[in-house]
Amino acid sequence: MHFSTVDYVIFALLLVASSGIGLFYAFSGGRQRTTQEFLLADRSMSCLPVSLSLLATFQSAVAILGAPSEIYTHGTQYWFLGCSYFLGLLIPAHVFIPVFYRLRLTSAYQYLELRFNKTVRICGTVTFIFQMVIYMGVVLYAPALALNAVTGFDLWGAVLAMGLVCTLYTTLGGLKAVIWTDVFQTIVMFAGQLAVIVVGAHQEGGIAEVWRKARNGSRIAGLDLNPDPLERHTFWTLGVGGVFLMLALYGVNQAQVQRYLSSRTEKEAVMSCYAVFPCQQIVLTLGCLMGLVMYARYGEESPLDKGYVKTNDQMVLYFVMDVLGQLPGLPGLFVACLFSGALSTISSAFNSLATVTMEDLIKPHFPQMKESRATLISKALALGYGLVCLAMAYIASLMGSVLQAALSIFGMVGGPLLGLFCLGMFFPWANSIGAVTGLVAGLLMAFWVGIGSFVGRVSASAPLPPLNVTVPNVTAVAMTTMGPVTLKPRPSGLQALYSLSYMWYSAHNSTTVVLVGLVVSLLTGPMKEKELTPGTVYPLLGNLLFFLPERFREKLCCIMPLEDKSKMIDRQPYQMAQKENNGVAHPKEEEKLGEGETSAGADEETISCPLTHMVQETAL
């Protein structure tokens, strides 16, 4: 099975079009001359492109390869993950977006300094950078390896082409180019998957025949209400555990938060989050249908069993070449779809890493840095991370079976970061010592359980199902074929902990951060309401404990209305916090300072930084 000339042309057109979008935004508009334009698209994006970009970041190449293999091997139980999308998007839309947007942040980790202190911010930033750098190489190398094994497509040619094109348009065009290329790549992803499903179903006698074969083969799963957390996929693990995975991705992940903050208004940011919901359901349904068409074609005799491919990731590409091989151009369309997923994920990683490095690690030490120099450094950071990505792809090529361990490590970090943000946003008495201790405890727990599970599977005499990880920025699924059904004793002790379903990892690790953080905060002296930066706490407890008398709720420090506090953003405490952080002035603040007015009680030093920032922005 090899590519035809038409397939190569279609694949090349994808790369050329992506580069062209980046070049267009490099030489149009403001020409990426300010950090606001380069990192936040000048806060000018509308709802539709932002929502499609949010979707593309989530839909990686690993998901396009993994989801159909999961359905083929284990049936449609995985589809119930769609039940978690509702709360997983509703909560970010009404809790996280209002807080982040009203604080006018650039990096999500600036919130941690406003809420706690600089140490917590740096800990969160370093954790995120570690998470993304590990994964970048894997998401670039894995689809190229699968493509090479099935079609003979040059492995390092594909890696270099993707890596360099992605680095080019991310460095030149900034976030605006990333978002619009995501829109284009989302359309290509839908087209590629639809082509495979339509042609494959037609060859098997239609969708009705595909469904009949899947039902006869016990691949159509019913509602499994087994509450056992050790069961790999049930309604509870997918529908409830999946909510925490979605929150880690759409609530606090920098790549997604950055897109919310690029919206023109808070309302459009919320609407973009809502718009992702039906799109995600469509993507999940397409993955399920492709898996069912695969089963209708091969039945129990999978290409893996026959030795045509070596891993499940290659099985989908084998199926695509088998179905579309006689139709010139369509294999190239699916490969363009596959690499669109990789490009969208990697470009989001480049841009978000450049943002957090600039805003959290560089700017705080150089508060008087000129805007032109800051923008130049941001572009250099995006370029640097692109080269790091290529280096990580080479390291991934040396890992072999450890690729799954890298995916697992990426997934383990999302839960503790979610717990850290929830600790600060929902529990006003949590202090910085509790936050750092909780984050460390959550990461230790995550690596203990994850690595223990991985080592336990490798050392087991009988092969067990591999770890499946749904991670921030990506859904990654690795599967093995179903073996003979054997009854195994229920694990106990530490083995039970290691056998925890991967879908509960995010919930387990984030809960660890919150519990440890609260206990340590109470032991070391809880924060009081007057010590909090206005606008950094969401009144969750105040809403949940509405039945308590107000004096008790005041003692719990949980009746701070977000709306009232957000109006105080342009007062002295927030200005002082911003002076240490990012220098981004609130629009109301800029207007007042421009008229020569000062906030009550604010000294000259407090307002000097926002004033300087405003003058620079006006000049540019």
Backbone torsions as a table, in degrees:
resi	resn	phi	psi	omega
1	MET	NA	118.5	-178.3
2	HIS	-137.9	160.7	178.5
3	PHE	-74.1	145.6	171.2
4	SER	-92.5	173.5	179.3
5	THR	-60.7	-40.4	180.0
6	VAL	-62.0	-38.2	179.4
7	ASP	-63.5	-42.6	178.4
8	TYR	-63.8	-37.7	-179.5
9	VAL	-64.0	-45.3	-179.3
10	ILE	-63.5	-41.8	178.2
11	PHE	-63.2	-41.7	179.5
12	ALA	-65.6	-36.9	178.9
13	LEU	-61.6	-36.5	176.8
14	LEU	-59.3	-46.5	-179.0
15	LEU	-66.9	-40.9	-179.7
16	VAL	-65.5	-43.6	-179.5
17	ALA	-63.9	-41.8	178.6
18	SER	-62.7	-43.7	178.2
19	SER	-64.0	-39.8	-178.7
20	GLY	-62.1	-38.8	177.7
21	ILE	-63.5	-42.2	178.0
22	GLY	-62.4	-43.6	179.2
23	LEU	-65.6	-37.0	179.3
24	PHE	-59.5	-46.6	-178.2
25	TYR	-78.4	-15.1	174.8
26	ALA	-73.9	-27.8	-175.1
27	PHE	-118.5	18.6	177.0
28	SER	-131.5	169.8	179.2
29	GLY	61.6	-132.1	179.3
30	GLY	-83.1	-0.7	177.6
31	ARG	59.4	31.4	174.3
32	GLN	55.1	44.3	-176.8
33	ARG	-92.8	-8.6	179.3
34	THR	-125.8	155.3	178.4
35	THR	-65.5	-31.3	178.3
36	GLN	-62.9	-40.0	179.7
37	GLU	-75.6	-41.9	-175.5
38	PHE	-71.2	-41.9	-174.7
39	LEU	-94.4	-25.5	-175.1
40	LEU	-128.1	15.9	179.1
41	ALA	53.6	31.2	178.6
42	ASP	61.3	22.7	-179.1
43	ARG	48.6	47.1	-172.4
44	SER	-127.0	10.0	-173.7
45	MET	-82.8	145.8	178.0
46	SER	-91.1	177.6	-170.3
47	CYS	-64.9	-48.2	-171.5
48	LEU	-62.0	-53.3	179.7
49	PRO	-62.3	-35.6	179.2
50	VAL	-64.2	-43.3	-178.6
51	SER	-65.3	-41.2	178.7
52	LEU	-68.5	-33.8	176.5
53	SER	-67.7	-40.7	175.6
54	LEU	-58.2	-41.7	-179.6
55	LEU	-67.7	-43.5	-176.9
56	ALA	-64.8	-36.7	178.7
57	THR	-62.9	-36.3	-179.3
58	PHE	-74.3	-36.6	-173.1
59	GLN	-90.2	88.1	-176.9
60	SER	-90.8	173.6	178.1
61	ALA	-62.7	-33.8	-179.6
62	VAL	-65.9	-34.6	177.7
63	ALA	-68.9	-40.4	-179.7
64	ILE	-63.3	-35.4	178.0
65	LEU	-81.3	-35.1	-170.2
66	GLY	-83.5	-41.5	-174.6
67	ALA	-61.5	-48.0	177.8
68	PRO	-60.8	-37.1	178.2
69	SER	-64.5	-38.1	177.1
70	GLU	-61.5	-45.6	179.9
71	ILE	-65.6	-43.0	179.7
72	TYR	-60.0	-41.5	-173.6
73	THR	-82.0	-44.5	-170.0
74	HIS	-115.7	-5.1	179.6
75	GLY	94.3	-174.7	-169.5
76	THR	-86.5	10.4	179.0
77	GLN	-56.5	-33.8	-178.8
78	TYR	-59.6	-23.7	-178.4
79	TRP	-61.5	-26.1	-178.9
80	PHE	-66.9	-7.8	171.6
81	LEU	-57.5	-28.2	178.7
82	GLY	-60.5	-22.8	178.0
83	CYS	-67.2	-25.4	-179.1
84	SER	-79.9	-14.8	-175.5
85	TYR	-66.0	-30.4	-175.1
86	PHE	-63.0	-60.2	178.8
87	LEU	-68.8	-32.0	-178.8
88	GLY	-65.3	-18.2	175.9
89	LEU	-110.2	-28.1	179.7
90	LEU	-66.8	-43.1	-179.1
91	ILE	-65.0	-49.2	175.5
92	PRO	-57.9	-37.9	-176.9
93	ALA	-64.2	-35.5	-173.7
94	HIS	-109.5	-4.3	179.7
95	VAL	-120.3	-61.8	-172.8
96	PHE	-74.4	-44.4	-177.7
97	ILE	-60.5	-47.1	179.0
98	PRO	-58.0	-40.8	-179.1
99	VAL	-66.3	-51.1	-177.3
100	PHE	-65.2	-42.3	-174.7
101	TYR	-68.7	-40.7	-177.1
102	ARG	-72.4	-22.7	175.8
103	LEU	-81.5	-7.6	177.5
104	ARG	55.1	51.0	-178.4
105	LEU	-84.8	167.6	169.7
106	THR	-111.5	-42.8	176.6
107	SER	-111.3	139.5	178.5
108	ALA	-61.3	-26.1	-175.5
109	TYR	-81.2	-10.7	169.6
110	GLN	-62.6	-31.3	177.2
111	TYR	-58.1	-39.5	-176.0
112	LEU	-65.0	-32.4	176.7
113	GLU	-75.2	-38.9	176.6
114	LEU	-62.0	-37.8	-177.3
115	ARG	-84.3	-39.9	-177.3
116	PHE	-116.5	-97.3	176.1
117	ASN	-159.0	-177.4	-174.4
118	LYS	-65.1	-32.9	-179.3
119	THR	-62.3	-43.9	179.7
120	VAL	-64.5	-39.4	179.3
121	ARG	-61.2	-46.2	-178.5
122	ILE	-66.0	-39.5	178.0
123	CYS	-60.6	-44.0	178.6
124	GLY	-64.6	-42.2	-179.2
125	THR	-63.7	-47.1	-178.7
126	VAL	-63.6	-38.5	177.9
127	THR	-62.1	-43.3	179.7
128	PHE	-64.8	-43.8	-179.9
129	ILE	-62.0	-43.3	177.4
130	PHE	-58.6	-43.7	-179.1
131	GLN	-60.1	-49.0	-173.0
132	MET	-75.8	-38.1	-178.3
133	VAL	-63.9	-40.4	178.8
134	ILE	-61.3	-41.5	-171.9
135	TYR	-80.7	-27.5	-174.3
136	MET	-55.6	-48.1	-179.0
137	GLY	-63.8	-37.7	-178.6
138	VAL	-64.7	-45.6	-176.1
139	VAL	-71.1	-19.9	175.8
140	LEU	-84.3	-39.5	-173.0
141	TYR	-82.4	-38.8	-172.3
142	ALA	-58.9	-49.9	179.0
143	PRO	-66.6	-33.0	178.5
144	ALA	-66.0	-37.9	178.6
145	LEU	-65.6	-45.1	178.8
146	ALA	-61.9	-42.2	-179.3
147	LEU	-63.8	-42.5	-179.8
148	ASN	-64.1	-40.8	-176.1
149	ALA	-68.0	-32.9	-173.8
150	VAL	-93.9	-39.9	-171.9
151	THR	-111.2	-10.6	-176.0
152	GLY	79.8	6.0	177.1
153	PHE	-59.8	132.3	-175.2
154	ASP	-56.4	123.7	-173.2
155	LEU	-63.7	-59.2	-174.3
156	TRP	-76.6	-19.9	171.9
157	GLY	-64.1	-43.7	178.4
158	ALA	-66.5	-41.9	-179.9
159	VAL	-62.3	-48.6	-178.5
160	LEU	-66.0	-40.6	-179.7
161	ALA	-61.1	-48.1	179.8
162	MET	-64.6	-47.7	-176.1
163	GLY	-62.3	-44.8	-177.0
164	LEU	-71.9	-42.0	178.7
165	VAL	-62.7	-44.2	-179.5
166	CYS	-63.1	-43.4	178.0
167	THR	-62.9	-39.6	-178.1
168	LEU	-61.2	-55.1	-173.2
169	TYR	-75.9	-25.2	176.0
170	THR	-72.1	-40.0	-178.7
171	THR	-71.7	-40.0	-176.3
172	LEU	-81.6	-43.8	-170.6
173	GLY	-97.3	-10.6	178.6
174	GLY	67.9	-161.9	-175.7
175	LEU	-63.8	-33.6	-179.4
176	LYS	-62.1	-42.0	177.1
177	ALA	-66.7	-39.9	179.3
178	VAL	-60.5	-45.2	-177.6
179	ILE	-66.0	-45.0	-177.3
180	TRP	-73.0	-31.3	172.8
181	THR	-68.7	-34.7	174.9
182	ASP	-59.8	-40.3	178.6
183	VAL	-61.3	-48.8	179.0
184	PHE	-61.2	-44.0	-177.7
185	GLN	-69.2	-30.8	176.2
186	THR	-64.0	-43.0	178.0
187	ILE	-61.6	-42.9	178.5
188	VAL	-63.0	-39.9	179.5
189	MET	-62.3	-46.2	178.0
190	PHE	-60.9	-44.5	-177.7
191	ALA	-63.1	-43.5	-179.2
192	GLY	-63.5	-44.5	-179.5
193	GLN	-68.8	-40.7	179.0
194	LEU	-62.8	-39.6	-179.7
195	ALA	-60.5	-44.5	-179.8
196	VAL	-64.3	-44.5	-177.2
197	ILE	-65.7	-46.4	-177.0
198	VAL	-64.4	-49.4	-178.3
199	VAL	-67.1	-43.8	-179.3
200	GLY	-63.2	-44.5	179.5
201	ALA	-65.4	-38.0	179.1
202	HIS	-62.9	-41.0	-179.7
203	GLN	-67.7	-25.2	-179.3
204	GLU	-95.3	4.2	176.2
205	GLY	101.1	13.3	177.0
206	GLY	104.1	164.9	-177.2
207	ILE	-62.0	-37.3	-179.0
208	ALA	-61.5	-40.9	178.8
209	GLU	-69.1	-38.9	176.3
210	VAL	-59.6	-45.7	-179.6
211	TRP	-63.9	-40.1	-179.7
212	ARG	-62.6	-45.3	179.6
213	LYS	-64.6	-39.5	179.1
214	ALA	-65.9	-40.2	179.5
215	ARG	-66.7	-42.2	177.9
216	ASN	-65.6	-27.9	178.3
217	GLY	-90.6	11.7	178.2
218	SER	60.0	35.4	177.5
219	ARG	-98.3	-6.8	176.6
220	ILE	-94.7	107.8	-173.2
221	ALA	-91.2	143.9	174.3
222	GLY	-90.6	-171.5	-178.7
223	LEU	-79.6	113.4	-179.6
224	ASP	-98.7	108.7	-176.8
225	LEU	-98.0	21.0	177.6
226	ASN	-63.5	120.6	-176.6
227	PRO	-82.1	-0.3	-176.5
228	ASP	-62.5	117.5	-178.7
229	PRO	-71.0	-10.7	179.1
230	LEU	-85.3	-14.2	176.8
231	GLU	-70.6	133.4	-172.7
232	ARG	-60.6	-53.9	-178.6
233	HIS	-132.2	113.1	168.1
234	THR	-133.7	176.8	177.8
235	PHE	-59.9	-38.6	-175.7
236	TRP	-72.1	-41.4	179.8
237	THR	-66.5	-39.1	-178.3
238	LEU	-81.5	-45.9	-174.3
239	GLY	-79.4	-30.0	-179.3
240	VAL	-103.2	-50.3	177.1
241	GLY	-61.3	-32.7	179.1
242	GLY	-65.7	-24.8	178.2
243	VAL	-60.9	-42.3	-179.1
244	PHE	-68.1	-35.6	175.5
245	LEU	-63.8	-41.4	179.2
246	MET	-66.9	-38.1	178.5
247	LEU	-65.3	-40.5	178.2
248	ALA	-62.4	-33.1	-178.9
249	LEU	-83.4	-54.7	-172.5
250	TYR	-93.4	-8.3	-179.6
251	GLY	-95.4	-47.2	-170.1
252	VAL	-129.2	-2.8	180.0
253	ASN	-69.8	130.7	-174.0
254	GLN	-58.7	-38.5	-178.7
255	ALA	-60.1	-36.5	179.8
256	GLN	-84.2	-40.6	178.9
257	VAL	-58.7	-37.6	-179.3
258	GLN	-62.7	-33.9	177.9
259	ARG	-71.9	-39.5	175.4
260	TYR	-58.2	-44.3	-175.2
261	LEU	-71.8	-16.3	178.1
262	SER	-83.0	-7.5	-179.1
263	SER	-70.2	153.8	-177.6
264	ARG	-66.9	-38.7	-178.6
265	THR	-137.6	163.7	176.6
266	GLU	-62.2	-37.2	-179.6
267	LYS	-62.4	-41.5	179.5
268	GLU	-68.2	-34.1	176.3
269	ALA	-62.9	-43.0	178.6
270	VAL	-65.5	-42.8	-179.5
271	MET	-64.8	-35.1	177.8
272	SER	-65.0	-35.0	177.2
273	CYS	-67.4	-41.3	176.4
274	TYR	-62.6	-40.4	-175.6
275	ALA	-66.8	-23.1	179.1
276	VAL	-66.3	-30.2	-172.2
277	PHE	-57.8	-56.3	179.3
278	PRO	-64.6	-33.2	179.2
279	CYS	-64.4	-40.4	179.0
280	GLN	-65.5	-37.9	178.0
281	GLN	-63.1	-39.2	178.4
282	ILE	-64.5	-44.6	-179.2
283	VAL	-62.0	-44.6	179.3
284	LEU	-62.8	-41.8	179.5
285	THR	-64.7	-40.3	177.6
286	LEU	-62.2	-42.7	177.7
287	GLY	-61.9	-41.2	178.6
288	CYS	-65.6	-43.9	-179.5
289	LEU	-63.4	-39.5	179.1
290	MET	-63.9	-40.4	177.3
291	GLY	-63.1	-39.3	179.2
292	LEU	-68.5	-38.7	176.9
293	VAL	-64.6	-38.0	175.5
294	MET	-59.3	-43.5	-178.8
295	TYR	-67.6	-39.5	178.8
296	ALA	-61.7	-29.9	-178.0
297	ARG	-81.8	-42.5	-172.2
298	TYR	-107.0	-21.2	-177.1
299	GLY	62.1	-139.5	-179.4
300	GLU	-81.1	-11.6	-179.1
301	GLU	-92.1	81.6	-174.7
302	SER	-77.3	155.4	175.5
303	PRO	-57.8	-27.0	178.9
304	LEU	-68.5	-43.9	179.8
305	ASP	-65.1	-35.4	-178.4
306	LYS	-80.5	-6.1	177.2
307	GLY	84.6	10.1	178.6
308	TYR	-70.7	-30.7	177.1
309	VAL	-131.3	164.2	-175.7
310	LYS	-102.3	-25.0	-178.8
311	THR	-136.4	163.9	178.4
312	ASN	-64.6	-32.2	-179.7
313	ASP	-60.9	-31.1	-179.3
314	GLN	-81.8	-15.9	-174.0
315	MET	-65.3	-39.1	-179.3
316	VAL	-64.6	-43.5	179.6
317	LEU	-66.3	-36.3	176.1
318	TYR	-61.5	-43.9	178.6
319	PHE	-61.5	-42.8	-179.7
320	VAL	-62.9	-45.4	179.9
321	MET	-68.1	-33.1	178.5
322	ASP	-67.6	-42.2	-176.8
323	VAL	-78.3	-43.6	-171.5
324	LEU	-102.7	0.3	-172.8
325	GLY	-57.6	-30.9	-178.6
326	GLN	-88.8	2.8	-178.5
327	LEU	-115.6	93.9	-175.8
328	PRO	-55.3	133.4	177.7
329	GLY	100.7	-35.4	-177.8
330	LEU	-71.1	-39.5	172.6
331	PRO	-59.1	-39.6	177.4
332	GLY	-63.7	-35.1	177.8
333	LEU	-64.8	-42.6	179.5
334	PHE	-68.3	-39.2	177.7
335	VAL	-64.8	-36.8	174.0
336	ALA	-62.3	-39.5	176.1
337	CYS	-60.7	-45.0	-179.1
338	LEU	-62.6	-46.8	-177.5
339	PHE	-77.1	-20.5	171.6
340	SER	-63.0	-41.3	176.3
341	GLY	-59.9	-42.8	179.1
342	ALA	-66.3	-44.8	-178.9
343	LEU	-61.2	-43.0	-177.7
344	SER	-64.9	-39.6	180.0
345	THR	-69.1	-44.8	-176.1
346	ILE	-68.8	-42.8	-179.6
347	SER	-63.3	-37.2	176.1
348	SER	-63.1	-38.9	178.7
349	ALA	-64.5	-45.5	179.6
350	PHE	-57.3	-51.0	-174.7
351	ASN	-65.5	-42.8	-178.9
352	SER	-69.5	-35.9	177.8
353	LEU	-67.5	-41.6	176.9
354	ALA	-61.5	-38.2	-178.6
355	THR	-65.4	-51.4	-176.2
356	VAL	-68.6	-34.3	178.5
357	THR	-65.5	-42.8	-179.1
358	MET	-69.3	-51.2	-172.0
359	GLU	-77.0	-32.1	-173.2
360	ASP	-101.5	-27.9	-174.9
361	LEU	-111.5	-25.2	-175.9
362	ILE	-105.8	-54.8	-175.1
363	LYS	-57.4	-40.4	-179.8
364	PRO	-58.6	-26.7	179.9
365	HIS	-89.3	-14.3	179.3
366	PHE	-132.0	67.5	-174.1
367	PRO	-64.2	-22.8	-178.6
368	GLN	-95.8	12.7	-178.7
369	MET	-60.5	135.6	178.6
370	LYS	-67.6	149.7	-176.8
371	GLU	-62.3	-39.3	-178.9
372	SER	-63.6	-41.2	179.2
373	ARG	-68.0	-40.2	179.3
374	ALA	-62.0	-40.4	179.2
375	THR	-66.6	-41.4	179.2
376	LEU	-62.5	-42.7	178.9
377	ILE	-65.5	-38.0	178.6
378	SER	-61.5	-42.0	178.2
379	LYS	-65.6	-39.9	178.2
380	ALA	-64.5	-35.7	177.8
381	LEU	-65.5	-43.3	177.8
382	ALA	-60.4	-41.6	177.8
383	LEU	-64.7	-43.4	-180.0
384	GLY	-61.6	-44.1	179.0
385	TYR	-66.7	-29.2	175.0
386	GLY	-63.3	-42.0	178.0
387	LEU	-69.0	-36.2	175.7
388	VAL	-61.4	-37.3	179.3
389	CYS	-60.8	-43.4	178.8
390	LEU	-64.6	-39.0	177.4
391	ALA	-64.5	-40.2	179.1
392	MET	-67.5	-31.4	176.4
393	ALA	-64.6	-38.3	177.4
394	TYR	-66.0	-41.9	177.8
395	ILE	-63.1	-39.9	178.7
396	ALA	-61.3	-32.6	-179.9
397	SER	-68.0	-23.0	179.5
398	LEU	-88.8	-11.6	-174.4
399	MET	-76.2	-33.8	-176.2
400	GLY	64.2	-120.8	-176.9
401	SER	-70.7	-9.0	-179.0
402	VAL	-78.4	-4.5	175.8
403	LEU	-53.7	-41.7	-179.2
404	GLN	-64.8	-35.9	177.5
405	ALA	-63.2	-38.0	178.6
406	ALA	-64.6	-41.9	176.7
407	LEU	-61.8	-39.7	-179.2
408	SER	-65.5	-43.1	179.6
409	ILE	-60.6	-40.7	177.8
410	PHE	-59.8	-44.8	-178.5
411	GLY	-67.2	-31.4	-177.6
412	MET	-66.9	-25.2	-174.6
413	VAL	-81.5	-26.0	-176.7
414	GLY	-62.7	-42.9	-179.0
415	GLY	-61.2	-52.1	178.1
416	PRO	-59.1	-37.4	177.7
417	LEU	-66.0	-39.9	175.3
418	LEU	-60.3	-44.3	178.5
419	GLY	-60.6	-37.7	-179.6
420	LEU	-64.4	-45.0	179.2
421	PHE	-67.7	-40.1	178.4
422	CYS	-64.3	-37.7	178.8
423	LEU	-59.6	-44.4	-179.0
424	GLY	-75.3	-35.2	-172.1
425	MET	-82.9	-31.1	-172.4
426	PHE	-108.1	-14.8	-175.3
427	PHE	-125.2	93.7	-172.3
428	PRO	-61.6	-26.3	-176.6
429	TRP	-84.5	-3.6	178.0
430	ALA	-67.3	134.4	-179.8
431	ASN	-110.9	178.7	-173.5
432	SER	-67.5	-35.0	178.9
433	ILE	-64.0	-44.5	177.4
434	GLY	-62.7	-36.3	-178.9
435	ALA	-65.3	-48.3	-179.3
436	VAL	-65.3	-45.2	-179.9
437	THR	-62.3	-42.6	179.1
438	GLY	-63.0	-42.3	179.6
439	LEU	-62.4	-45.2	179.1
440	VAL	-62.1	-43.9	179.5
441	ALA	-63.0	-41.0	179.2
442	GLY	-64.4	-42.2	178.9
443	LEU	-66.2	-41.6	178.1
444	LEU	-62.0	-43.8	178.9
445	MET	-63.3	-42.2	-178.7
446	ALA	-61.9	-47.0	-178.3
447	PHE	-71.8	-33.1	178.1
448	TRP	-62.4	-51.8	-178.1
449	VAL	-68.2	-46.1	-176.5
450	GLY	-64.5	-49.3	-179.2
451	ILE	-69.7	-37.4	176.9
452	GLY	-60.7	-40.8	178.2
453	SER	-65.4	-43.0	-179.1
454	PHE	-64.1	-47.0	-179.6
455	VAL	-65.1	-38.6	179.6
456	GLY	-62.1	-38.8	179.8
457	ARG	-70.5	-39.4	-178.3
458	VAL	-66.9	-39.3	-175.6
459	SER	-84.4	-9.6	-178.9
460	ALA	-67.5	143.4	-179.6
461	SER	-70.4	-38.7	177.1
462	ALA	-99.2	136.2	-179.1
463	PRO	-65.9	137.1	177.7
464	LEU	-110.0	160.6	174.9
465	PRO	-57.3	136.0	-178.7
466	PRO	-71.2	165.1	179.8
467	LEU	-69.6	130.3	175.9
468	ASN	-106.8	128.5	-172.9
469	VAL	-124.2	122.5	170.3
470	THR	-101.5	114.5	-167.8
471	VAL	-115.3	160.9	173.7
472	PRO	-60.7	139.0	-176.9
473	ASN	80.3	-7.7	-173.4
474	VAL	-168.4	149.8	167.3
475	THR	-104.9	114.6	-177.6
476	ALA	-114.9	125.1	-177.6
477	VAL	-130.5	124.3	176.2
478	ALA	-119.3	130.3	-172.8
479	MET	-128.6	161.7	167.2
480	THR	-123.7	162.6	179.8
481	THR	-72.7	156.9	-178.2
482	MET	-72.3	131.0	177.1
483	GLY	-100.1	-171.4	178.7
484	PRO	-62.3	141.1	-178.3
485	VAL	-74.4	119.2	177.5
486	THR	-129.8	145.0	178.7
487	LEU	-85.1	122.9	-178.7
488	LYS	-114.5	143.0	179.1
489	PRO	-63.3	145.9	-179.9
490	ARG	-67.0	130.6	179.6
491	PRO	-62.6	152.8	178.3
492	SER	-136.1	162.6	178.7
493	GLY	63.6	-138.4	-178.9
494	LEU	-64.5	-31.3	-179.5
495	GLN	-63.3	-32.2	176.5
496	ALA	-66.7	-39.3	177.7
497	LEU	-63.9	-41.3	179.2
498	TYR	-69.4	-21.4	-178.6
499	SER	-91.2	3.6	179.7
500	LEU	-56.5	136.4	178.9
501	SER	-57.7	137.3	-178.7
502	TYR	-58.9	-23.3	-179.1
503	MET	-70.4	-17.8	178.4
504	TRP	-94.1	-2.9	-176.3
505	TYR	-57.3	-48.9	-176.7
506	SER	-63.0	-43.1	178.9
507	ALA	-64.3	-43.6	-178.0
508	HIS	-63.7	-46.0	-175.7
509	ASN	-73.0	-39.0	178.9
510	SER	-68.3	-37.1	176.7
511	THR	-63.7	-38.4	177.0
512	THR	-59.2	-44.4	179.9
513	VAL	-61.2	-46.1	-176.4
514	VAL	-65.7	-47.1	-177.1
515	LEU	-64.7	-48.0	179.5
516	VAL	-64.2	-41.5	-179.7
517	GLY	-62.4	-41.2	179.8
518	LEU	-67.5	-43.7	-179.4
519	VAL	-62.8	-47.2	-179.6
520	VAL	-64.6	-37.9	178.9
521	SER	-63.4	-41.9	179.0
522	LEU	-67.4	-34.1	-179.9
523	LEU	-75.3	-30.6	-175.5
524	THR	-100.4	4.1	179.1
525	GLY	103.5	99.0	-177.8
526	PRO	-64.8	153.6	177.6
527	MET	-74.2	151.2	176.9
528	LYS	-106.1	161.6	-173.6
529	GLU	-60.0	-36.8	-177.8
530	LYS	-69.4	-17.1	179.1
531	GLU	-87.1	-8.8	-176.2
532	LEU	-84.4	143.4	172.2
533	THR	-72.7	127.7	-178.9
534	PRO	-55.5	140.0	175.5
535	GLY	86.9	2.0	-176.2
536	THR	-99.0	-5.7	-178.6
537	VAL	-118.8	129.5	175.3
538	TYR	-90.6	131.0	-172.3
539	PRO	-76.3	55.1	-178.7
540	LEU	-65.5	-48.7	-177.8
541	LEU	-65.6	-36.4	177.9
542	GLY	-61.6	-35.1	178.3
543	ASN	-76.2	-38.4	-178.3
544	LEU	-73.5	-32.9	-176.9
545	LEU	-102.2	37.1	-176.9
546	PHE	-60.6	-22.6	-175.5
547	PHE	-79.2	-12.0	178.8
548	LEU	-81.2	151.5	174.1
549	PRO	-59.2	150.6	-174.3
550	GLU	-61.3	-34.4	-178.1
551	ARG	-65.1	-33.6	177.2
552	PHE	-72.1	-38.7	179.0
553	ARG	-67.4	-32.8	176.4
554	GLU	-65.4	-39.3	178.2
555	LYS	-64.9	-32.5	176.8
556	LEU	-79.3	-5.3	177.3
557	CYS	58.3	49.7	-173.7
558	CYS	-134.7	27.0	177.8
559	ILE	-122.9	32.4	177.3
560	MET	-80.1	106.7	179.1
561	PRO	-70.0	129.1	-177.1
562	LEU	-61.3	-39.3	-176.2
563	GLU	-63.6	-44.2	-178.8
564	ASP	-65.9	-44.3	-177.2
565	LYS	-68.4	-32.1	-179.3
566	SER	-65.1	-26.0	177.5
567	LYS	-71.9	-17.1	-178.8
568	MET	-90.6	4.1	-175.1
569	ILE	-59.6	-32.4	-176.3
570	ASP	-88.5	16.4	176.3
571	ARG	-95.7	-177.5	-168.2
572	GLN	-57.9	-47.2	-175.1
573	PRO	-59.1	-40.4	-178.1
574	TYR	-71.8	-36.6	178.1
575	GLN	-61.6	-42.9	-179.0
576	MET	-65.0	-40.1	178.7
577	ALA	-65.3	-40.7	-179.1
578	GLN	-67.5	-32.6	-179.6
579	LYS	-62.2	-34.9	178.9
580	GLU	-81.0	-18.5	-171.8
581	ASN	-99.9	-86.5	-165.0
582	ASN	-123.7	-9.1	178.4
583	GLY	69.3	13.4	179.4
584	VAL	-87.5	117.3	-177.3
585	ALA	-84.9	144.8	175.3
586	HIS	-70.6	143.5	-177.7
587	PRO	-54.1	-43.2	179.6
588	LYS	-63.7	-36.3	-179.1
589	GLU	-65.2	-42.8	-179.7
590	GLU	-62.3	-40.5	-177.5
591	GLU	-63.7	-44.3	-178.2
592	LYS	-66.8	-43.7	-177.4
593	LEU	-67.1	-33.8	178.9
594	GLY	-64.7	-28.1	179.2
595	GLU	-88.5	3.1	178.2
596	GLY	83.5	13.2	-180.0
597	GLU	-91.5	156.8	176.7
598	THR	-130.4	150.7	177.2
599	SER	-69.9	153.0	-179.2
600	ALA	-63.0	129.1	176.0
601	GLY	81.8	-1.4	-178.2
602	ALA	-88.1	130.4	179.6
603	ASP	-84.9	175.2	-174.5
604	GLU	-65.1	-36.1	-178.2
605	GLU	-66.2	-35.4	-176.4
606	THR	-63.1	-38.6	-173.4
607	ILE	-95.1	-2.3	-174.9
608	SER	-67.8	-38.9	-178.0
609	CYS	-65.7	-50.6	176.7
610	PRO	-59.6	-35.2	179.9
611	LEU	-64.4	-46.2	178.9
612	THR	-59.8	-42.3	-179.8
613	HIS	-61.5	-40.4	-178.1
614	MET	-64.9	-41.9	-178.9
615	VAL	-64.9	-40.9	178.2
616	GLN	-61.7	-44.3	-178.5
617	GLU	-63.9	-40.2	-179.8
618	THR	-64.7	-43.0	-179.6
619	ALA	-61.7	-42.3	-179.7
620	LEU	-67.5	NA	NA
